[in-house]
């Protein structure tokens, strides 16, 4: 399926367009690029599967709405690329789009596009609960839980190297003495571009034993909800 999947890339930044197109082409996708919103609208008139769009193009110029009405992949057809901005990310997520913070990393782009095409993007059905930076570890790297739900969690991870966490990795939560396998859903750098020293990562519980899932849900249920806690469609 991937070899036949047409990905429209809309960005005013030439280097970004060319880099994303080269990465996706090398993975067997068929990229088509557009440097302006009108050019992107024209590209969307042809059959396509995913739109990878600059944030302003997506919401200011209407590409998000146009793509959702025309894509062959109606479930998750839009990936938005923007700055490392929590408000922008929340807006994109609440409108059903994936969000990639600049600088975009190849592995993250390919992972998110592939999940969208196969409709494997995990959905959260229970409220997200904020926690006070509980200590945890991700694949052996010390990190913090920043919020949790029955289906997954968000982590804050020190950026010790350029690579992102792998698509699947272990998270240990000492407070409940449990190590879980999770699936990475999204990742974004927090701070000034390439110099950011913290990554935030949303992850969904993967294939774990009943005992582990029960322990996790008991932990989540014991955390009091706050007025700001909300139910959104993305982990």
VENWOCOR-V415500 format. One record per run of one state. SS is the DSSP state (h for helix, s for strand, l for the rest). FROM is the first residue (numbers start at 1). LEN is the number of residues. If there is no record, write none. Layout:
ss/from/len
SS/FROM/LEN
SS/FROM/LEN
This chain:
ss/from/len
l/1/1
h/2/3
l/5/1
s/6/5
l/11/3
h/14/13
l/27/3
s/30/5
l/35/2
h/37/7
l/44/6
s/50/5
h/55/5
l/60/3
h/63/6
l/69/9
s/78/5
l/83/3
h/86/9
l/95/3
s/98/4
l/102/4
h/106/12
l/118/5
s/123/1
l/124/5
s/129/10
l/139/2
s/141/9
l/150/2
s/152/7
l/159/9
s/168/6
h/174/3
l/177/1
s/178/13
l/191/2
h/193/3
l/196/2
s/198/8
l/206/4
h/210/13
l/223/11
s/234/1
l/235/1
